[in-house]
Amino acid sequence: NLRYPEAAVDRGIQGKVLVSFIIEKDGQLSNIKIIRGIGHGCDEEAIRVLEKSPKWKPGIQNKQKVRVAYTLPINFSLP
């Protein structure tokens, strides 16, 4: 589902975007933030992909569902 932004392709931008977010008790994602970005549309594309992702499995602690903070690296590399 990841589409490489044209602005980044034109400039040959490659790298890793670090995104942090919270997995809620129901599996939805919230508080999606860029920790380290590379710009040229890649940061916005990483957020878009996470917003469209299906529900995640929430964390479990003492047999109860809990919110979990998560950091995910998303690699952008040209062929």
C-alpha positions, 0 to 999 in steps of 0.5 A: 500500500506504500506509494513512493512520492514522486518528489522523492523519486525525482530527487533520489531521496531514500531513508528511514522514517520513524513513526510513533503511535499508540495502539488502543484497547480496540486495536485502532491507532492514535497519536500518529507522529513522525519522530524522524522524517526524510521529507519530500512527501515520505513522512506524509505517506508513512502517516497515510499508510498507518491511518489506512492499516487494519486494526492491530492486536492490542497489548495484553497485561494481566489478561486485560487489553491495554494501550501500547506505545509503538515505534515503527521504522518505515524504509523508503528505498529506490530500486 
